[in-house]
C-alpha cells in the first residue's frame, strides 16, 4: 500500500508541475487578451453593429462569445442587440468560465462546429 501511495504521490507531483508550467505559459496571453478587451471602445461596437453582413469570422467569433455568455442568438440581428448592451464589455472582461452553464458550453461548441464546417467549405 505504501509503495502504491508513493507512486501516486510522485505521479501527482509530476502532473502538478506540468499543469503549473502550462498555466505559467498561458497566463501572459490571457492577461493580454483581457487588456485587449478592456481597450474595446463603444465606438468599435457601433462600427460592428453597422455592418449589414459582417465577415464570417467576425460573425462566428461573436456568436461563440454570445453562446458562452449564455445569450441565445439566432442571427446577426440578435448578436447586434447583445453587442449594444451597456454592460457587454464589462461582462466579457469579468466573464467567469467556472460559472458558465453546461448548456452555454454545449451551445457554443455546436455553434463553432457548425461554423467551422462552413469555413472549411469556403476555404477549400
Rosetta blueprint (number, residue, H / E / L):
1 X L
2 X H
3 X H
4 X H
5 X H
6 X H
7 X H
8 X H
9 X H
10 X H
11 X H
12 X H
13 X H
14 X H
15 X H
16 X H
17 X H
18 X H
19 X H
20 X H
21 X H
22 X H
23 X H
24 X H
25 X H
26 X H
27 X H
28 X H
29 X H
30 X H
31 X H
32 X H
33 X H
34 X H
35 X H
36 X H
37 X H
38 X H
39 X L
40 X L
41 X L
42 X H
43 X H
44 X H
45 X H
46 X H
47 X H
48 X H
49 X H
50 X H
51 X L
52 X L
53 X L
54 X L
55 X L
56 X H
57 X H
58 X H
59 X H
60 X H
61 X H
62 X H
63 X H
64 X H
65 X H
66 X H
67 X H
68 X H
69 X L
70 X L
71 X L
72 X L
73 X L
74 X L
75 X L
76 X H
77 X H
78 X H
79 X H
80 X H
81 X H
82 X H
83 X H
84 X L
85 X L
86 X L
87 X L
88 X H
89 X H
90 X H
91 X H
92 X H
93 X H
94 X L
95 X L
96 X L
97 X H
98 X H
99 X H
100 X L
101 X L
102 X H
103 X H
104 X H
105 X H
106 X H
107 X H
108 X H
109 X H
110 X H
111 X H
112 X H
113 X H
114 X H
115 X H
116 X H
117 X H
118 X H
119 X H
120 X H
121 X H
122 X H
123 X H
124 X L
